[in-house]
Amino acid sequence: MVCEVIKVGKECAFMSKKGCSFNGGKCYPIIDRCQGCERATVFPAGEYCIACPDPAVKWSGRDCNLATHIVKEKAPEAVRSVDPLKASKRKAAGR
Ligand code: SF4
């Protein structure tokens, strides 16, 4: 249903005919670590995340997995050691 509490006009899975069913009956504002994220959106009630109702929980323990402003470093690719003797045999066999 469409939210009528905080993110007014946004479709939300927590909204029901009885009101917001999320913890405390409302969403919670973004936290400092959300600054710069494209999902942080200004509503009349303040700045909230359009992807989750409680940003502090998203950041507890680890980085938010939905954040658009943090670049995750790729793990370096494992370098396979090549045995030159086996490689030449493979090449000779046409594999
Ligand atoms: S997606 Fe994560 S980082 Fe971005 S606003 Fe929401 S909780 Fe904050």
Backbone and ligand atoms as CSV (ligand in chain L), in Angstrom:
chain,resi,resn,atom,element,x,y,z
A,1,MET,N,N,0.841,-1.207,0.000
A,1,MET,CA,C,0.000,0.000,0.000
A,1,MET,C,C,0.871,1.250,0.000
A,2,VAL,N,N,0.239,2.339,-0.310
A,2,VAL,CA,C,0.965,3.603,-0.361
A,2,VAL,C,C,1.093,4.178,1.059
A,3,CYS,N,N,2.301,4.593,1.395
A,3,CYS,CA,C,2.559,5.146,2.740
A,3,CYS,C,C,1.817,6.476,2.948
A,4,GLU,N,N,1.297,6.614,4.145
A,4,GLU,CA,C,0.630,7.879,4.516
A,4,GLU,C,C,1.233,8.444,5.790
A,5,VAL,N,N,2.356,7.860,6.225
A,5,VAL,CA,C,2.938,8.254,7.512
A,5,VAL,C,C,4.173,9.134,7.323
A,6,ILE,N,N,5.234,8.576,6.732
A,6,ILE,CA,C,6.508,9.292,6.586
A,6,ILE,C,C,6.833,9.505,5.107
A,7,LYS,N,N,6.946,8.406,4.374
A,7,LYS,CA,C,7.289,8.494,2.947
A,7,LYS,C,C,5.990,8.569,2.155
A,8,VAL,N,N,5.288,9.618,2.380
A,8,VAL,CA,C,3.942,9.793,1.816
A,8,VAL,C,C,3.975,9.674,0.289
A,9,GLY,N,N,3.113,8.786,-0.215
A,9,GLY,CA,C,3.018,8.607,-1.656
A,9,GLY,C,C,3.851,7.468,-2.190
A,10,LYS,N,N,4.749,6.922,-1.363
A,10,LYS,CA,C,5.608,5.818,-1.800
A,10,LYS,C,C,4.942,4.491,-1.478
A,11,GLU,N,N,5.047,3.549,-2.412
A,11,GLU,CA,C,4.532,2.201,-2.183
A,11,GLU,C,C,5.387,1.539,-1.098
A,12,CYS,N,N,4.748,0.879,-0.158
A,12,CYS,CA,C,5.493,0.271,0.946
A,12,CYS,C,C,4.827,-1.024,1.405
A,13,ALA,N,N,5.668,-2.048,1.636
A,13,ALA,CA,C,5.164,-3.355,2.059
A,13,ALA,C,C,4.666,-3.327,3.502
A,14,PHE,N,N,5.110,-2.363,4.276
A,14,PHE,CA,C,4.714,-2.298,5.688
A,14,PHE,C,C,3.384,-1.568,5.905
A,15,MET,N,N,2.934,-0.884,4.881
A,15,MET,CA,C,1.691,-0.123,5.037
A,15,MET,C,C,0.488,-1.045,4.910
A,16,SER,N,N,-0.468,-0.862,5.798
A,16,SER,CA,C,-1.697,-1.653,5.746
A,16,SER,C,C,-2.879,-0.728,6.021
A,17,LYS,N,N,-4.054,-1.299,5.963
A,17,LYS,CA,C,-5.249,-0.481,6.219
A,17,LYS,C,C,-5.261,0.040,7.649
A,18,LYS,N,N,-4.551,-0.681,8.536
A,18,LYS,CA,C,-4.491,-0.261,9.943
A,18,LYS,C,C,-3.343,0.719,10.194
A,19,GLY,N,N,-2.590,1.036,9.152
A,19,GLY,CA,C,-1.460,1.951,9.306
A,19,GLY,C,C,-0.145,1.230,9.097
A,20,CYS,N,N,0.933,1.882,9.471
A,20,CYS,CA,C,2.269,1.307,9.276
A,20,CYS,C,C,2.497,0.179,10.276
A,21,SER,N,N,2.917,-0.967,9.744
A,21,SER,CA,C,3.132,-2.122,10.611
A,21,SER,C,C,4.597,-2.285,10.991
A,22,PHE,N,N,5.451,-1.338,10.580
A,22,PHE,CA,C,6.861,-1.448,10.939
A,22,PHE,C,C,7.048,-1.120,12.412
A,23,ASN,N,N,8.139,-1.553,12.957
A,23,ASN,CA,C,8.518,-1.326,14.347
A,23,ASN,C,C,8.263,0.126,14.788
A,24,GLY,N,N,7.283,0.327,15.645
A,24,GLY,CA,C,6.987,1.666,16.129
A,24,GLY,C,C,6.008,2.411,15.226
A,25,GLY,N,N,5.584,1.775,14.147
A,25,GLY,CA,C,4.590,2.382,13.265
A,25,GLY,C,C,5.114,3.491,12.388
A,26,LYS,N,N,6.430,3.492,12.152
A,26,LYS,CA,C,7.000,4.531,11.280
A,26,LYS,C,C,8.400,4.129,10.820
A,27,CYS,N,N,8.891,4.825,9.808
A,27,CYS,CA,C,10.276,4.654,9.356
A,27,CYS,C,C,11.168,5.526,10.224
A,28,TYR,N,N,12.482,5.247,10.154
A,28,TYR,CA,C,13.449,6.033,10.926
A,28,TYR,C,C,14.373,6.778,9.967
A,29,PRO,N,N,14.798,7.977,10.349
A,29,PRO,CA,C,15.604,8.800,9.431
A,29,PRO,C,C,16.967,8.182,9.125
A,30,ILE,N,N,17.587,8.675,8.062
A,30,ILE,CA,C,18.923,8.194,7.697
A,30,ILE,C,C,19.911,8.570,8.788
A,31,ILE,N,N,21.038,7.911,8.778
A,31,ILE,CA,C,22.105,8.221,9.732
A,31,ILE,C,C,23.259,8.873,8.973
A,32,ASP,N,N,24.280,9.318,9.697
A,32,ASP,CA,C,25.407,10.024,9.065
A,32,ASP,C,C,26.039,9.227,7.928
A,33,ARG,N,N,26.149,7.926,8.109
A,33,ARG,CA,C,26.832,7.104,7.104
A,33,ARG,C,C,26.036,7.012,5.800
A,34,CYS,N,N,24.778,7.397,5.828
A,34,CYS,CA,C,23.943,7.387,4.614
A,34,CYS,C,C,24.202,8.612,3.743
A,35,GLN,N,N,24.882,9.624,4.295
A,35,GLN,CA,C,25.095,10.857,3.526
A,35,GLN,C,C,25.802,10.551,2.219
A,36,GLY,N,N,25.209,10.964,1.114
A,36,GLY,CA,C,25.791,10.730,-0.202
A,36,GLY,C,C,25.136,9.588,-0.943
A,37,CYS,N,N,24.343,8.801,-0.271
A,37,CYS,CA,C,23.672,7.668,-0.911
A,37,CYS,C,C,22.493,8.174,-1.743
A,38,GLU,N,N,22.337,7.623,-2.919
A,38,GLU,CA,C,21.247,8.052,-3.812
A,38,GLU,C,C,19.875,7.638,-3.295
A,39,ARG,N,N,19.852,6.695,-2.357
A,39,ARG,CA,C,18.560,6.242,-1.822
A,39,ARG,C,C,18.059,7.130,-0.674
A,40,ALA,N,N,18.896,7.999,-0.187
A,40,ALA,CA,C,18.464,8.939,0.849
A,40,ALA,C,C,17.622,10.022,0.169
A,41,THR,N,N,16.408,10.178,0.630
A,41,THR,CA,C,15.457,11.084,-0.023
A,41,THR,C,C,14.802,11.997,1.004
A,42,VAL,N,N,14.606,13.237,0.593
A,42,VAL,CA,C,13.983,14.205,1.496
A,42,VAL,C,C,12.459,14.106,1.384
A,43,PHE,N,N,11.822,13.926,2.533
A,43,PHE,CA,C,10.365,13.934,2.644
A,43,PHE,C,C,9.994,15.076,3.587
A,44,PRO,N,N,8.718,15.441,3.635
A,44,PRO,CA,C,8.335,16.539,4.540
A,44,PRO,C,C,8.754,16.281,5.992
A,45,ALA,N,N,8.832,15.015,6.392
A,45,ALA,CA,C,9.182,14.688,7.771
A,45,ALA,C,C,10.694,14.626,8.009
A,46,GLY,N,N,11.480,14.722,6.941
A,46,GLY,CA,C,12.930,14.656,7.095
A,46,GLY,C,C,13.544,13.827,5.985
A,47,GLU,N,N,14.777,13.346,6.215
A,47,GLU,CA,C,15.478,12.584,5.187
A,47,GLU,C,C,15.403,11.101,5.533
A,48,TYR,N,N,14.879,10.325,4.594
A,48,TYR,CA,C,14.662,8.898,4.834
A,48,TYR,C,C,15.195,8.092,3.663
A,49,CYS,N,N,15.421,6.825,3.927
A,49,CYS,CA,C,15.898,5.908,2.890
A,49,CYS,C,C,14.701,5.325,2.152
A,50,ILE,N,N,14.761,5.331,0.826
A,50,ILE,CA,C,13.639,4.769,0.067
A,50,ILE,C,C,13.736,3.247,-0.023
A,51,ALA,N,N,14.851,2.678,0.438
A,51,ALA,CA,C,15.031,1.229,0.312
A,51,ALA,C,C,14.804,0.468,1.612
A,52,CYS,N,N,14.920,1.133,2.743
A,52,CYS,CA,C,14.719,0.407,4.002
A,52,CYS,C,C,14.139,1.346,5.064
A,53,PRO,N,N,13.387,0.778,5.992
A,53,PRO,CA,C,12.717,1.612,6.987
A,53,PRO,C,C,13.603,2.050,8.154
A,54,ASP,N,N,14.721,1.334,8.388
A,54,ASP,CA,C,15.564,1.677,9.531
A,54,ASP,C,C,17.043,1.619,9.147
A,55,PRO,N,N,17.576,2.722,8.610
A,55,PRO,CA,C,18.968,2.736,8.148
A,55,PRO,C,C,19.994,2.347,9.215
A,56,ALA,N,N,19.755,2.685,10.458
A,56,ALA,CA,C,20.736,2.346,11.506
A,56,ALA,C,C,20.948,0.836,11.581
A,57,VAL,N,N,19.882,0.093,11.374
A,57,VAL,CA,C,19.995,-1.375,11.407
A,57,VAL,C,C,20.814,-1.866,10.218
A,58,LYS,N,N,20.633,-1.202,9.052
A,58,LYS,CA,C,21.384,-1.606,7.859
A,58,LYS,C,C,22.882,-1.446,8.054
A,59,TRP,N,N,23.262,-0.497,8.906
A,59,TRP,CA,C,24.688,-0.232,9.110
A,59,TRP,C,C,25.248,-0.918,10.344
A,60,SER,N,N,24.414,-1.550,11.112
A,60,SER,CA,C,24.938,-2.177,12.329
A,60,SER,C,C,25.698,-3.442,11.957
A,61,GLY,N,N,26.907,-3.487,12.367
A,61,GLY,CA,C,27.716,-4.680,12.127
A,61,GLY,C,C,28.502,-4.666,10.832
A,62,ARG,N,N,27.913,-4.162,9.746
A,62,ARG,CA,C,28.607,-4.120,8.458
A,62,ARG,C,C,28.081,-2.953,7.642
A,63,ASP,N,N,28.731,-2.713,6.488
A,63,ASP,CA,C,28.278,-1.641,5.610
A,63,ASP,C,C,26.920,-1.999,5.017
A,64,CYS,N,N,26.112,-0.997,4.801
A,64,CYS,CA,C,24.792,-1.204,4.196
A,64,CYS,C,C,24.970,-1.824,2.800
A,65,ASN,N,N,24.284,-2.919,2.562
A,65,ASN,CA,C,24.432,-3.603,1.272
A,65,ASN,C,C,23.667,-2.917,0.144
A,66,LEU,N,N,22.887,-1.916,0.459
A,66,LEU,CA,C,22.125,-1.207,-0.572
A,66,LEU,C,C,22.716,0.168,-0.873
A,67,ALA,N,N,23.748,0.537,-0.163
A,67,ALA,CA,C,24.337,1.871,-0.324
A,67,ALA,C,C,24.881,2.064,-1.737
A,68,THR,N,N,24.650,3.245,-2.295
A,68,THR,CA,C,25.150,3.531,-3.648
A,68,THR,C,C,26.431,4.351,-3.610
A,69,HIS,N,N,26.837,4.809,-2.427
A,69,HIS,CA,C,27.974,5.720,-2.337
A,69,HIS,C,C,29.235,5.077,-1.793
A,70,ILE,N,N,29.220,3.795,-1.561
A,70,ILE,CA,C,30.451,3.151,-1.116
A,70,ILE,C,C,30.896,2.170,-2.192
A,71,VAL,N,N,32.177,2.212,-2.458
A,71,VAL,CA,C,32.736,1.344,-3.489
A,71,VAL,C,C,33.354,0.150,-2.796
A,72,LYS,N,N,32.848,-0.989,-3.161
A,72,LYS,CA,C,33.397,-2.212,-2.569
A,72,LYS,C,C,34.635,-2.615,-3.353
A,73,GLU,N,N,35.699,-2.873,-2.604
A,73,GLU,CA,C,36.925,-3.285,-3.268
A,73,GLU,C,C,36.801,-4.738,-3.674
A,74,LYS,N,N,37.218,-4.979,-4.907
A,74,LYS,CA,C,37.180,-6.351,-5.402
A,74,LYS,C,C,38.334,-7.135,-4.796
A,75,ALA,N,N,38.059,-8.351,-4.460
A,75,ALA,CA,C,39.137,-9.204,-3.971
A,75,ALA,C,C,40.076,-9.482,-5.140
A,76,PRO,N,N,41.376,-9.406,-4.884
A,76,PRO,CA,C,42.297,-9.656,-5.997
A,76,PRO,C,C,42.119,-11.078,-6.531
A,77,GLU,N,N,42.194,-11.167,-7.844
A,77,GLU,CA,C,42.011,-12.491,-8.445
A,77,GLU,C,C,43.169,-13.397,-8.065
A,78,ALA,N,N,42.823,-14.609,-7.774
A,78,ALA,CA,C,43.854,-15.560,-7.394
A,78,ALA,C,C,44.722,-15.851,-8.612
A,79,VAL,N,N,45.988,-15.768,-8.405
A,79,VAL,CA,C,46.914,-16.025,-9.506
A,79,VAL,C,C,47.228,-17.510,-9.510
A,80,ARG,N,N,46.901,-18.125,-10.631
A,80,ARG,CA,C,47.172,-19.564,-10.739
A,80,ARG,C,C,48.610,-19.770,-11.155
A,81,SER,N,N,49.287,-20.562,-10.408
A,81,SER,CA,C,50.655,-20.836,-10.826
A,81,SER,C,C,50.606,-21.903,-11.929
A,82,VAL,N,N,51.395,-21.674,-12.921
A,82,VAL,CA,C,51.397,-22.583,-14.066
A,82,VAL,C,C,52.721,-23.334,-14.090
A,83,ASP,N,N,52.566,-24.612,-14.085
A,83,ASP,CA,C,53.761,-25.455,-14.195
A,83,ASP,C,C,54.174,-25.438,-15.664
A,84,PRO,N,N,55.357,-24.888,-15.995
A,84,PRO,CA,C,55.761,-24.772,-17.407
A,84,PRO,C,C,55.820,-26.117,-18.125
A,85,LEU,N,N,56.177,-27.165,-17.428
A,85,LEU,CA,C,56.267,-28.489,-18.054
A,85,LEU,C,C,54.873,-28.985,-18.442
A,86,LYS,N,N,53.921,-28.852,-17.486
A,86,LYS,CA,C,52.543,-29.273,-17.766
A,86,LYS,C,C,51.932,-28.406,-18.859
A,87,ALA,N,N,52.241,-27.115,-18.842
A,87,ALA,CA,C,51.691,-26.198,-19.841
A,87,ALA,C,C,52.177,-26.570,-21.235
A,88,SER,N,N,53.449,-26.938,-21.357
A,88,SER,CA,C,53.966,-27.289,-22.679
A,88,SER,C,C,53.376,-28.615,-23.151
A,89,LYS,N,N,53.149,-29.543,-22.198
A,89,LYS,CA,C,52.525,-30.824,-22.586
A,89,LYS,C,C,51.096,-30.580,-23.061
A,90,ARG,N,N,50.386,-29.681,-22.314
A,90,ARG,CA,C,49.005,-29.354,-22.684
A,90,ARG,C,C,48.964,-28.724,-24.079
A,91,LYS,N,N,49.939,-27.853,-24.320
A,91,LYS,CA,C,49.998,-27.160,-25.613
A,91,LYS,C,C,50.271,-28.145,-26.735
A,92,ALA,N,N,51.170,-29.087,-26.455
A,92,ALA,CA,C,51.519,-30.084,-27.471
A,92,ALA,C,C,50.328,-30.997,-27.763
A,93,ALA,N,N,49.512,-31.244,-26.728
A,93,ALA,CA,C,48.336,-32.096,-26.918
A,93,ALA,C,C,47.165,-31.323,-27.529
A,94,GLY,N,N,47.337,-30.021,-27.665
A,94,GLY,CA,C,46.294,-29.208,-28.278
A,94,GLY,C,C,45.159,-28.859,-27.364
A,95,ARG,N,N,45.382,-28.899,-26.052
A,95,ARG,CA,C,44.332,-28.545,-25.091
A,95,ARG,C,C,44.464,-27.133,-24.605
L,1,SF4,S1,S,20.490,2.358,1.089
L,1,SF4,FE1,FE,21.687,2.128,2.988
L,1,SF4,S2,S,23.169,3.837,2.877
L,1,SF4,FE2,FE,21.551,4.299,1.397
L,1,SF4,S3,S,20.120,5.604,2.523
L,1,SF4,FE3,FE,19.403,3.477,2.703
L,1,SF4,S4,S,20.280,2.714,4.610
L,1,SF4,FE4,FE,21.400,4.575,4.060
